Amino acid sequence: MHPHTHLQLHRIRSAELRRQAADFRLAALCRAPRADLRTQLGWTMVELGLRLIPDRSAMPSRAPRPA
């Protein structure tokens, strides 16, 4: 393959990759608020679950049973 042809193909592929990277960055900016909402909802569910679990210090401790 002629060097100029190879260089031209490299430039075309580079431009495609840059365009895809720009599209990806734009899509990532659009997803940011959803990720924040998802994180907040997840931590709220964890907090609720921890409130539903009874306090271990109030429960009498039991010795483990032998197998």
C-alpha positions in Angstrom: 0.0 0.0 0.0 1.3 3.4 -0.9 2.3 5.5 2.2 0.0 8.4 1.3 -3.0 6.1 1.0 -2.2 4.6 4.4 -1.9 8.0 5.9 -5.2 9.1 4.4 -6.9 6.0 5.8 -5.4 6.7 9.2 -6.7 10.3 9.1 -10.2 9.1 8.2 -10.2 6.6 11.0 -8.9 9.2 13.4 -11.7 11.6 12.5 -14.3 8.8 13.0 -12.9 8.0 16.4 -13.0 11.6 17.4 -16.6 12.0 16.3 -17.6 8.9 18.3 -15.8 10.2 21.4 -17.6 13.6 21.1 -20.9 11.7 20.7 -20.1 9.7 23.8 -19.2 12.8 25.8 -22.5 14.4 24.8 -24.4 11.3 25.8 -22.6 11.1 29.1 -23.6 14.7 29.9 -27.3 13.9 29.2 -27.1 10.8 31.5 -25.6 12.7 34.5 -28.8 13.8 36.2 -30.3 10.3 36.0 -27.2 8.8 37.6 -27.5 11.3 40.5 -31.2 10.4 41.0 -30.3 6.7 40.8 -27.6 7.1 43.4 -29.9 9.1 45.7 -32.6 6.5 45.4 -30.2 3.7 46.1 -28.9 5.3 49.3 -32.5 6.0 50.4 -33.3 2.3 50.0 -30.2 1.3 52.0 -31.2 3.7 54.8 -34.7 2.4 54.8 -33.5 -1.2 54.9 -31.2 -0.4 57.8 -34.1 1.1 59.7 -36.1 -2.1 59.2 -33.4 -4.4 60.5 -33.8 -4.8 64.3 -31.0 -3.4 66.5 -28.6 -6.2 67.3 -27.5 -4.7 70.6 -31.1 -5.1 72.0 -31.2 -8.8 71.1 -29.8 -11.4 73.5 -26.6 -13.0 72.1 -26.8 -16.7 71.4 -23.8 -19.1 71.4 -23.3 -20.7 68.0 -24.6 -24.3 67.8 -22.1 -27.0 67.0 -22.7 -28.8 63.7 
